[in-house]
Amino acid sequence: MRLFPKEENFFDFFEKLADKIEEGGKFFLEMTRNCNYSETKAARLKELEHEADIIAHTAYDKLHKTFLTPIDREDIYMLLNKMDSVIDVIESTGISICMYKVTKYNDKIIKQVDILLLAIKKKKEIIYDLRNMKNAQKIMDECVEIHTLENEGDTFIRNTIKNLFAEEKDAIELLKWKEIFENIEEAIDNCEAVCNIIEGIVLKHA
């Protein structure tokens, strides 16, 4: 059973947005691995965020023009909005790192962005499974995996910030990295929030 009628394009929008978020996540991971936070890289990240915005706002416009929707339009809006917020945070984090002129290699940020990208990829898989509600149990199981990744991210950032305060003697550097780590954790939290919305949709319609 399809959640949306075939003529509706909402799933197309969800999937295009999931693809764009993954592209942004991969690009950000490449930046961190290469320790390349140049203005050129930051500009490309901004482009990816803008492309995601276009997908989301096109979907909002379609939703506004659709009289009847097979699920609550609030759920459709919340899902699009929270998905878009993932790449918004990634983009703002990349811009901040560029502004802070970070040049020091940091393996901790690579590890954290690795966790983020795993959550993004799992979220994309869930989004693609939404087309068919026969996948309801699989979707719920996949959501549990994202909750596990979010817990892993929480543990990681607690330990990282604890060590940061213990080891970093430069107060300005400490504040910079604390903000960076917390922003990446926010992106991971947003992936979990997407799952919470999806779980609610599945429970209503499975």
FINULUM-58499 format. One record per residue: x, y, z of N, C-alpha, C in turn; residue in one letter. Coordinates in steps of 0.02 Angstrom, whole numbers, padded with zeros to 5 digits, always signed. Atoms other than C-alpha are relative to their C-alpha. Example, Ala and Ser with C-alpha at 12.3 -4.5 7.8 and 13.67 -1.06 7.14 Angstrom:
2
+00045-00059+00000+00615-00225+00390+00045+00060+00000A/-00042-00059-00003+00684-00053+00357-00039+00055+00037S/
# end
This chain:
206
+00042-00060+00000+00000+00000+00000+00044+00062+00000M/-00039-00061+00002+00072+00168-00049-00027+00051+00050R/+00021-00050-00048+00070+00304+00082-00031+00060-00036L/+00027-00054+00041+00040+00436-00052-00024-00028-00067F/+00020+00020+00067-00058+00417-00215+00056+00010-00050P/-00055-00001+00048+00052+00389-00365+00009+00069-00030K/-00006-00064+00032+00012+00560-00437+00033+00053+00043E/-00032-00047-00044+00080+00649-00285+00076-00008-00005E/-00073+00001+00007+00264+00696-00288+00036+00010+00066N/-00033-00014-00064+00298+00715-00103+00058-00047+00013F/-00055+00046-00011+00403+00558-00096+00060+00018-00043F/-00055-00023+00043+00505+00624-00242+00039+00056+00035D/-00033-00055-00036+00540+00780-00141+00039-00025+00060F/-00036+00028-00057+00584+00682+00015+00066-00032-00021F/-00059+00037+00022+00706+00574-00083+00053+00046-00029E/-00048-00048+00027+00785+00719-00177+00034+00038+00056K/-00028-00036-00057+00809+00810-00013+00049-00044+00038L/-00044+00047-00034+00884+00655+00069+00066-00008-00039A/-00060+00005+00041+01005+00638-00078+00045+00061+00008D/-00038-00062-00005+01057+00820-00064+00033+00006+00068K/-00029-00002-00068+01085+00806+00124+00060-00047+00003I/-00056+00047+00001+01195+00654+00096+00059+00030-00038E/-00054-00033+00038+01294+00751-00035+00035+00052+00043E/-00030-00050-00044+01319+00891+00089+00041-00031+00056G/-00035+00034-00053+01370+00771+00227+00067-00029-00024G/-00062+00027+00028+01498+00685+00115+00051+00055-00014K/-00045-00056+00015+01569+00852+00061+00031+00028+00063F/-00025-00026-00064+01585+00911+00241+00052-00048+00030F/-00048+00049-00024+01673+00749+00289+00066+00006-00038L/-00061-00009+00041+01795+00775+00145+00038+00061+00023E/-00032-00061-00026+01829+00951+00210+00038-00015+00064M/-00032+00013-00064+01867+00886+00384+00060-00047-00007T/-00056+00048+00009+01976+00741+00324+00061+00034-00030R/-00055-00035+00033+02080+00858+00216+00020+00063+00037N/-00011-00062-00038+02074+00998+00345+00001+00060-00047C/+00005-00053+00050+02022+01110+00201-00065+00038+00012N/+00059-00041-00016+01904+01246+00262+00006+00067-00036Y/-00009-00061+00040+01941+01370+00124-00066+00033-00017S/+00061-00035+00020+01817+01500+00066-00033-00034-00060E/+00027+00036+00058+01798+01400-00095-00042-00060+00023T/+00036+00058-00027+01746+01245+00003-00063+00023+00036K/+00057-00026-00036+01631+01347+00114-00054+00023-00048A/+00048-00024+00050+01550+01424-00040-00037-00058-00032A/+00032+00059+00029+01517+01252-00114-00051-00030+00049R/+00046+00025-00051+01438+01196+00050-00062+00044+00002L/+00057-00047+00003+01328+01352+00041-00044-00016-00060K/+00038+00017+00060+01276+01303-00135-00043-00062+00012E/+00037+00062-00014+01225+01129-00077-00059+00014+00047L/+00054-00019-00046+01123+01204+00065-00055+00037-00038E/+00049-00037+00040+01038+01322-00059-00040-00047-00045H/+00034+00049+00042+00998+01177-00176-00051-00041+00041E/+00047+00035-00044+00917+01086-00029-00059+00044+00016A/+00054-00048-00014+00816+01242+00013-00049+00003-00058D/+00043-00003+00059+00749+01247-00165-00046-00061-00002I/+00041+00061-00002+00689+01066-00151-00054+00006+00052I/+00048-00005-00055+00606+01099+00016-00054+00051-00015A/+00050-00053+00012+00521+01261-00037-00045-00016-00060H/+00043+00024+00054+00459+01183-00199-00053-00047+00027T/+00047+00047-00032+00380+01047-00093-00052+00038+00042A/+00047-00040-00040+00304+01177+00025-00053+00031-00045Y/+00046-00031+00047+00227+01263-00126-00052-00050-00025D/+00046+00052+00022+00152+01100-00187-00050-00018+00055K/+00043+00016-00057+00085+01063-00014-00054+00053+00009L/+00048-00056-00006+00003+01235-00008-00055-00005-00053H/+00048+00003+00054-00084+01199-00174-00039-00066-00001K/+00034+00065-00003-00140+01023-00127-00057+00004+00050T/+00058-00008-00043-00316+01025-00057-00006-00058+00050F/+00005+00059-00042-00320+00847+00010+00067-00036+00002L/-00061+00038-00007-00171+00754+00079-00016-00064+00038T/+00016+00064-00031-00171+00570+00130+00024-00007+00073P/-00018-00004-00071-00082+00610+00294-00002+00073+00020I/+00003-00069-00023-00082+00765+00402+00052+00043-00035D/-00047-00044+00035-00005+00908+00306+00053+00026+00049R/-00049-00021-00051+00080+00957+00470+00058-00049+00002E/-00054+00050+00000+00177+00793+00463+00045+00008-00060D/-00039-00011+00061+00231+00826+00285+00045+00060+00008I/-00039-00062-00010+00286+01002+00329+00057-00012+00050Y/-00051+00011-00052+00379+00947+00487+00056-00043-00026M/-00052+00044+00027+00470+00809+00395+00047+00037-00047L/-00041-00039+00046+00529+00924+00256+00043+00050+00038L/-00035-00052-00037+00576+01060+00379+00058-00028+00041N/-00053+00028-00042+00675+00948+00496+00055-00031-00042K/-00051+00025+00045+00764+00862+00352+00044+00057-00024M/-00037-00057+00025+00815+01031+00283+00046+00029+00053D/-00041-00028-00055+00880+01084+00454+00066-00037+00008S/-00062+00038-00006+01011+00946+00447+00055+00033-00042V/-00051-00030+00042+01102+01024+00300+00010+00074+00017I/-00008-00069-00023+01069+01199+00368+00055+00004+00053D/-00050+00000-00054+01172+01156+00522+00069-00018-00027V/-00065+00019+00031+01308+01071+00418+00031+00061-00034I/-00025-00058+00037+01323+01226+00309+00024+00055+00048E/-00019-00053-00046+01327+01348+00455+00063-00018+00039S/-00060+00023-00034+01459+01242+00542+00062+00009-00044T/-00056-00008+00047+01569+01239+00388+00019+00073-00010G/-00013-00072+00006+01551+01428+00368+00037+00026+00061I/-00032-00023-00063+01598+01454+00551+00073-00022+00002S/-00069+00025-00002+01754+01345+00536+00043+00041-00048I/-00036-00042+00048+01805+01445+00382+00014+00069+00030C/-00007-00066-00031+01775+01610+00474+00052-00001+00055M/-00048+00006-00055+01877+01548+00622+00071-00014-00024Y/-00066+00014+00031+02020+01510+00500+00035-00059+00034K/-00028+00060-00030+02045+01337+00572+00049-00033-00049V/-00050+00033+00042+02203+01257+00503+00029-00062+00035T/-00027+00055-00040+02242+01131+00641-00039-00064-00014K/+00032+00065+00011+02207+00948+00599-00028-00025+00066Y/+00033+00024-00061+02084+00873+00724-00036-00065-00016N/+00031+00064+00015+02043+00688+00719-00067-00009+00034D/+00064+00006-00036+01899+00713+00841-00058+00024-00043K/+00054-00025+00042+01797+00815+00718-00014-00050-00057I/+00009+00050+00052+01826+00682+00585-00044-00058+00026I/+00040+00053-00031+01758+00549+00702-00072+00021+00009K/+00069-00023-00011+01606+00654+00744-00038+00007-00066Q/+00034-00007+00065+01567+00693+00562-00012-00069-00031V/+00013+00069+00021+01586+00507+00525-00066-00025+00029D/+00063+00020-00033+01446+00475+00651-00059+00035-00033I/+00053-00038+00033+01343+00613+00571-00017-00029-00068L/+00014+00026+00067+01363+00541+00396-00034-00069+00003L/+00035+00064-00009+01313+00367+00457-00074+00012+00014L/+00069-00016-00016+01154+00444+00529-00037+00026-00062A/+00029-00027+00061+01122+00539+00366-00016-00057-00050I/+00010+00056+00047+01143+00380+00262-00058-00044+00022K/+00054+00042-00026+01027+00281+00375-00067+00037-00008K/+00061-00039+00009+00899+00422+00369-00022-00002-00073K/+00017+00004+00071+00907+00420+00179-00032-00068-00016K/+00027+00067+00012+00875+00232+00179-00072-00003+00025E/+00068-00001-00028+00722+00259+00290-00047+00039-00046I/+00041-00042+00045+00656+00397+00176-00020-00039-00062I/+00016+00039+00060+00667+00282+00025-00047-00058+00016Y/+00046+00054-00020+00578+00143+00121-00071+00024+00012D/+00067-00027-00015+00431+00259+00158-00049-00008-00057L/+00046+00006+00057+00360+00235-00016-00049-00058+00009R/+00042+00059-00007+00288+00068+00037-00007-00018+00074N/+00010+00011-00071+00210+00043+00208+00007-00073+00020M/-00017+00069-00017+00244-00144+00196+00068-00002+00035K/-00065-00004-00031+00416-00087+00256-00004+00028+00071N/+00010-00034-00064+00342-00023+00420+00048-00025+00055A/-00043+00026-00052+00438-00140+00535+00074+00014-00014Q/-00069-00015+00020+00599-00116+00438+00016+00074+00015K/-00009-00071-00014+00577+00073+00452+00010+00012+00075I/-00005-00008-00073+00550+00062+00640+00067-00026+00025M/-00065+00028-00020+00705-00048+00659+00057+00047-00020D/-00052-00046+00023+00808+00075+00557+00001+00064+00043E/+00004-00058-00044+00747+00218+00667+00037-00014+00065C/-00036+00019-00061+00815+00124+00818+00075+00007-00011V/-00072-00006+00015+00985+00120+00731+00022+00073+00003E/-00018-00070-00003+00982+00309+00715+00000+00025+00073I/+00000-00018-00071+00935+00327+00898+00066-00023+00033H/-00063+00027-00027+01087+00218+00937+00059+00044-00021T/-00053-00045+00024+01198+00330+00829-00001+00066+00038L/+00006-00063-00037+01131+00484+00918+00028-00008+00070E/-00029+00014-00066+01174+00405+01086+00076-00003-00003N/-00073+00004+00010+01348+00367+01020+00028+00071-00007E/-00022-00069+00008+01362+00549+00967+00001+00038+00065G/+00003-00032-00065+01308+00608+01139+00059-00019+00044D/-00057+00024-00040+01439+00501+01225+00065+00029-00025T/-00061-00025+00030+01572+00556+01103+00011+00074+00017F/-00010-00072-00011+01540+00742+01124+00012+00015+00074I/-00014-00011-00071+01535+00730+01314+00073-00012+00016R/-00070+00016-00012+01704+00647+01317+00047+00049-00034N/-00042-00046+00038+01775+00762+01184+00004+00068+00034T/+00000-00066-00032+01723+00922+01271+00034-00003+00068I/-00035+00008-00063+01783+00856+01439+00075+00002-00010K/-00072+00000+00015+01954+00822+01362+00023+00068-00026N/-00017-00066+00027+01950+00989+01272+00014+00050+00056L/-00009-00045-00057+01930+01083+01436+00063-00018+00040F/-00058+00022-00039+02068+00979+01515+00066+00014-00037A/-00062-00004+00038+02194+00996+01373+00013+00066-00035E/-00010-00062+00038+02164+01160+01279+00012+00059+00047E/-00018-00055-00044+02252+01305+01363-00020+00068-00028K/+00021-00062+00032+02200+01438+01238-00075+00007+00004D/+00072-00008-00012+02028+01502+01291-00039+00011-00065A/+00035-00014+00063+01983+01564+01117-00006-00063-00041I/+00003+00063+00036+02028+01399+01036-00050-00048+00031E/+00048+00043-00036+01929+01308+01169-00071+00017-00019L/+00068-00022+00017+01773+01411+01133-00017-00016-00073L/+00011+00015+00071+01794+01388+00945-00020-00074-00009K/+00011+00071+00010+01805+01199+00954-00062-00025+00037W/+00061+00019-00036+01668+01183+01085-00061+00015-00043K/+00056-00018+00043+01549+01275+00969-00005-00046-00061E/-00001+00044+00059+01602+01170+00819-00028-00069+00017I/+00023+00066-00020+01576+01005+00910-00075+00000+00017F/+00071-00003-00019+01408+01059+00980-00045+00010-00061E/+00039-00009+00061+01348+01114+00808-00008-00065-00039N/+00004+00064+00035+01391+00947+00730-00047-00047+00037I/+00046+00041-00039+01300+00860+00873-00072+00021-00012E/+00067-00023+00016+01149+00969+00834-00025-00031-00065E/+00018+00032+00063+01150+00901+00656-00019-00073+00010A/+00016+00070-00016+01152+00723+00725-00068-00003+00036I/+00064-00003-00036+01009+00769+00843-00057+00011-00050D/+00052-00013+00049+00911+00834+00693-00016-00063-00041N/+00013+00064+00034+00933+00665+00606-00047-00042+00043C/+00044+00038-00045+00855+00584+00759-00070+00030+00001E/+00066-00033+00000+00714+00713+00757-00039-00019-00063A/+00032+00023+00061+00678+00664+00576-00031-00069+00012V/+00024+00068-00014+00661+00484+00635-00061+00002+00045C/+00058-00005-00044+00541+00536+00773-00063+00017-00039N/+00057-00018+00042+00428+00616+00643-00022-00060-00042I/+00015+00058+00042+00439+00463+00530-00034-00055+00041I/+00032+00050-00043+00398+00347+00675-00073+00016+00013E/+00069-00021-00010+00242+00449+00708-00043-00012-00062G/+00037+00011+00062+00189+00439+00525-00014-00075-00009I/+00007+00073+00008+00218+00250+00520-00053-00026+00048V/+00048+00023-00050+00118+00223+00680-00072+00019-00019L/+00067-00022+00022-00028+00321+00606-00026-00040-00059K/+00023+00026+00066-00031+00234+00437+00019-00072-00015H/-00019+00069+00013+00048+00061+00451-00059-00047+00011A/
# end
